[in-house]
């Protein structure tokens, strides 16, 4: 597996350093389904204004703010602690397939939103 380097203006802090190392080790061992756990505010979620490029239900590519996308698509919310979840169908995003080393469309199956404080 080739090495990939991430260039960012941000540096990992606290438990992020260990979590990143463990996730990378898991990917190298072909563990493609991993969960990143952490406290609220530790950087696992995207900001409301982050741009999302997706293929919409009508087959067109669309650029939207992720927060607006979630707000517009929460129809049957389920609450777990401070997070709202909902199932979703008809949308996909670009995703890197590490086994085939190519970009693919992956269906969005669920969306989540933190409760507003």
ChimeraX commands (.cxc) that place a marker at each C-alpha (Angstrom):
marker #1 position 0.00,0.00,0.00 radius 0.5
marker #1 position 1.46,3.40,-0.93 radius 0.5
marker #1 position 1.94,5.99,1.78 radius 0.5
marker #1 position -0.26,9.07,1.74 radius 0.5
marker #1 position 0.66,12.37,3.35 radius 0.5
marker #1 position -1.96,14.84,4.54 radius 0.5
marker #1 position -1.08,18.51,4.29 radius 0.5
marker #1 position -3.01,20.70,6.69 radius 0.5
marker #1 position -2.72,24.02,8.49 radius 0.5
marker #1 position -3.85,22.25,11.67 radius 0.5
marker #1 position -1.87,19.99,14.00 radius 0.5
marker #1 position -3.41,17.07,15.91 radius 0.5
marker #1 position -3.82,17.69,19.62 radius 0.5
marker #1 position -4.37,15.50,22.67 radius 0.5
marker #1 position -5.96,12.11,21.94 radius 0.5
marker #1 position -6.16,12.91,18.21 radius 0.5
marker #1 position -2.53,11.87,17.71 radius 0.5
marker #1 position -3.15,8.35,19.07 radius 0.5
marker #1 position -6.51,8.04,17.28 radius 0.5
marker #1 position -4.99,8.97,13.91 radius 0.5
marker #1 position -2.17,6.46,14.39 radius 0.5
marker #1 position -4.64,3.68,15.28 radius 0.5
marker #1 position -6.90,4.46,12.30 radius 0.5
marker #1 position -3.96,4.46,9.88 radius 0.5
marker #1 position -2.71,1.14,11.29 radius 0.5
marker #1 position -6.22,-0.29,10.86 radius 0.5
marker #1 position -6.40,0.83,7.22 radius 0.5
marker #1 position -3.01,-0.73,6.53 radius 0.5
marker #1 position -4.43,-4.01,7.90 radius 0.5
marker #1 position -7.44,-3.64,5.53 radius 0.5
marker #1 position -9.83,-2.78,8.39 radius 0.5
marker #1 position -12.17,-0.68,6.27 radius 0.5
marker #1 position -14.94,-0.30,8.84 radius 0.5
marker #1 position -13.61,1.57,11.84 radius 0.5
marker #1 position -15.31,3.93,14.27 radius 0.5
marker #1 position -13.71,7.09,15.63 radius 0.5
marker #1 position -14.95,7.71,19.15 radius 0.5
marker #1 position -14.48,10.93,21.09 radius 0.5
marker #1 position -16.09,13.60,23.18 radius 0.5
marker #1 position -18.19,16.36,21.65 radius 0.5
marker #1 position -16.00,19.11,20.24 radius 0.5
marker #1 position -12.99,16.91,19.52 radius 0.5
marker #1 position -13.14,17.33,15.73 radius 0.5
marker #1 position -15.07,14.30,14.43 radius 0.5
marker #1 position -17.82,16.32,12.77 radius 0.5
marker #1 position -17.82,18.86,9.98 radius 0.5
marker #1 position -18.76,22.48,10.56 radius 0.5
marker #1 position -22.20,23.62,9.36 radius 0.5
marker #1 position -20.65,25.69,6.53 radius 0.5
marker #1 position -18.34,22.95,5.16 radius 0.5
marker #1 position -18.99,22.38,1.46 radius 0.5
marker #1 position -20.24,18.96,0.34 radius 0.5
marker #1 position -20.18,17.79,-3.27 radius 0.5
marker #1 position -22.80,15.12,-3.88 radius 0.5
marker #1 position -24.80,13.41,-6.57 radius 0.5
marker #1 position -28.44,14.27,-5.90 radius 0.5
marker #1 position -31.63,12.25,-6.41 radius 0.5
marker #1 position -32.05,13.56,-9.97 radius 0.5
marker #1 position -28.50,12.57,-11.00 radius 0.5
marker #1 position -26.96,16.05,-10.92 radius 0.5
marker #1 position -23.81,17.02,-9.05 radius 0.5
marker #1 position -24.57,19.56,-6.38 radius 0.5
marker #1 position -22.38,21.66,-4.05 radius 0.5
marker #1 position -24.11,22.42,-0.75 radius 0.5
marker #1 position -23.26,23.39,2.80 radius 0.5
marker #1 position -23.36,20.20,4.84 radius 0.5
marker #1 position -25.41,21.88,7.58 radius 0.5
marker #1 position -28.11,22.97,5.13 radius 0.5
marker #1 position -28.09,19.52,3.54 radius 0.5
marker #1 position -28.68,17.85,6.91 radius 0.5
marker #1 position -31.33,20.41,7.96 radius 0.5
marker #1 position -33.23,19.88,4.70 radius 0.5
marker #1 position -33.11,16.09,4.89 radius 0.5
marker #1 position -33.94,15.26,8.52 radius 0.5
marker #1 position -37.48,13.90,8.15 radius 0.5
marker #1 position -37.86,11.17,10.81 radius 0.5
marker #1 position -35.30,12.04,13.48 radius 0.5
marker #1 position -34.17,9.60,16.15 radius 0.5
marker #1 position -32.46,11.14,19.18 radius 0.5
marker #1 position -29.57,9.44,20.96 radius 0.5
marker #1 position -28.22,11.61,23.78 radius 0.5
marker #1 position -27.27,14.95,22.17 radius 0.5
marker #1 position -27.34,13.73,18.56 radius 0.5
marker #1 position -30.18,13.41,16.06 radius 0.5
marker #1 position -29.97,10.65,13.43 radius 0.5
marker #1 position -32.05,9.95,10.35 radius 0.5
marker #1 position -31.90,7.45,7.48 radius 0.5
marker #1 position -31.35,8.84,4.02 radius 0.5
marker #1 position -31.49,7.54,0.46 radius 0.5
marker #1 position -31.02,8.91,-3.03 radius 0.5
marker #1 position -27.75,10.79,-2.46 radius 0.5
marker #1 position -24.11,9.77,-2.85 radius 0.5
marker #1 position -20.68,11.33,-2.29 radius 0.5
marker #1 position -17.26,10.70,-3.77 radius 0.5
marker #1 position -15.19,8.28,-1.71 radius 0.5
marker #1 position -11.70,6.76,-2.06 radius 0.5
marker #1 position -11.68,2.96,-2.43 radius 0.5
marker #1 position -8.37,1.94,-0.88 radius 0.5
marker #1 position -8.46,-1.60,-2.28 radius 0.5
marker #1 position -8.94,-0.49,-5.89 radius 0.5
marker #1 position -7.16,2.89,-5.49 radius 0.5
marker #1 position -9.86,4.84,-7.20 radius 0.5
marker #1 position -12.60,7.35,-6.48 radius 0.5
marker #1 position -16.14,5.93,-6.34 radius 0.5
marker #1 position -19.64,7.12,-5.51 radius 0.5
marker #1 position -20.87,5.85,-2.15 radius 0.5
marker #1 position -24.47,6.11,-1.03 radius 0.5
marker #1 position -25.24,8.28,1.98 radius 0.5
marker #1 position -27.23,6.01,4.29 radius 0.5
marker #1 position -27.58,8.14,7.41 radius 0.5
marker #1 position -27.13,11.73,8.51 radius 0.5
marker #1 position -26.58,13.08,12.00 radius 0.5
marker #1 position -26.75,16.43,13.70 radius 0.5
marker #1 position -25.69,17.58,17.15 radius 0.5
marker #1 position -28.36,19.20,19.26 radius 0.5
marker #1 position -28.13,22.98,19.25 radius 0.5
marker #1 position -26.99,24.35,22.59 radius 0.5
marker link #1:1,2 radius 0.2
marker link #1:2,3 radius 0.2
marker link #1:3,4 radius 0.2
marker link #1:4,5 radius 0.2
marker link #1:5,6 radius 0.2
marker link #1:6,7 radius 0.2
marker link #1:7,8 radius 0.2
marker link #1:8,9 radius 0.2
marker link #1:9,10 radius 0.2
marker link #1:10,11 radius 0.2
marker link #1:11,12 radius 0.2
marker link #1:12,13 radius 0.2
marker link #1:13,14 radius 0.2
marker link #1:14,15 radius 0.2
marker link #1:15,16 radius 0.2
marker link #1:16,17 radius 0.2
marker link #1:17,18 radius 0.2
marker link #1:18,19 radius 0.2
marker link #1:19,20 radius 0.2
marker link #1:20,21 radius 0.2
marker link #1:21,22 radius 0.2
marker link #1:22,23 radius 0.2
marker link #1:23,24 radius 0.2
marker link #1:24,25 radius 0.2
marker link #1:25,26 radius 0.2
marker link #1:26,27 radius 0.2
marker link #1:27,28 radius 0.2
marker link #1:28,29 radius 0.2
marker link #1:29,30 radius 0.2
marker link #1:30,31 radius 0.2
marker link #1:31,32 radius 0.2
marker link #1:32,33 radius 0.2
marker link #1:33,34 radius 0.2
marker link #1:34,35 radius 0.2
marker link #1:35,36 radius 0.2
marker link #1:36,37 radius 0.2
marker link #1:37,38 radius 0.2
marker link #1:38,39 radius 0.2
marker link #1:39,40 radius 0.2
marker link #1:40,41 radius 0.2
marker link #1:41,42 radius 0.2
marker link #1:42,43 radius 0.2
marker link #1:43,44 radius 0.2
marker link #1:44,45 radius 0.2
marker link #1:45,46 radius 0.2
marker link #1:46,47 radius 0.2
marker link #1:47,48 radius 0.2
marker link #1:48,49 radius 0.2
marker link #1:49,50 radius 0.2
marker link #1:50,51 radius 0.2
marker link #1:51,52 radius 0.2
marker link #1:52,53 radius 0.2
marker link #1:53,54 radius 0.2
marker link #1:54,55 radius 0.2
marker link #1:55,56 radius 0.2
marker link #1:56,57 radius 0.2
marker link #1:57,58 radius 0.2
marker link #1:58,59 radius 0.2
marker link #1:59,60 radius 0.2
marker link #1:60,61 radius 0.2
marker link #1:61,62 radius 0.2
marker link #1:62,63 radius 0.2
marker link #1:63,64 radius 0.2
marker link #1:64,65 radius 0.2
marker link #1:65,66 radius 0.2
marker link #1:66,67 radius 0.2
marker link #1:67,68 radius 0.2
marker link #1:68,69 radius 0.2
marker link #1:69,70 radius 0.2
marker link #1:70,71 radius 0.2
marker link #1:71,72 radius 0.2
marker link #1:72,73 radius 0.2
marker link #1:73,74 radius 0.2
marker link #1:74,75 radius 0.2
marker link #1:75,76 radius 0.2
marker link #1:76,77 radius 0.2
marker link #1:77,78 radius 0.2
marker link #1:78,79 radius 0.2
marker link #1:79,80 radius 0.2
marker link #1:80,81 radius 0.2
marker link #1:81,82 radius 0.2
marker link #1:82,83 radius 0.2
marker link #1:83,84 radius 0.2
marker link #1:84,85 radius 0.2
marker link #1:85,86 radius 0.2
marker link #1:86,87 radius 0.2
marker link #1:87,88 radius 0.2
marker link #1:88,89 radius 0.2
marker link #1:89,90 radius 0.2
marker link #1:90,91 radius 0.2
marker link #1:91,92 radius 0.2
marker link #1:92,93 radius 0.2
marker link #1:93,94 radius 0.2
marker link #1:94,95 radius 0.2
marker link #1:95,96 radius 0.2
marker link #1:96,97 radius 0.2
marker link #1:97,98 radius 0.2
marker link #1:98,99 radius 0.2
marker link #1:99,100 radius 0.2
marker link #1:100,101 radius 0.2
marker link #1:101,102 radius 0.2
marker link #1:102,103 radius 0.2
marker link #1:103,104 radius 0.2
marker link #1:104,105 radius 0.2
marker link #1:105,106 radius 0.2
marker link #1:106,107 radius 0.2
marker link #1:107,108 radius 0.2
marker link #1:108,109 radius 0.2
marker link #1:109,110 radius 0.2
marker link #1:110,111 radius 0.2
marker link #1:111,112 radius 0.2
marker link #1:112,113 radius 0.2
marker link #1:113,114 radius 0.2
marker link #1:114,115 radius 0.2
marker link #1:115,116 radius 0.2
marker link #1:116,117 radius 0.2
view
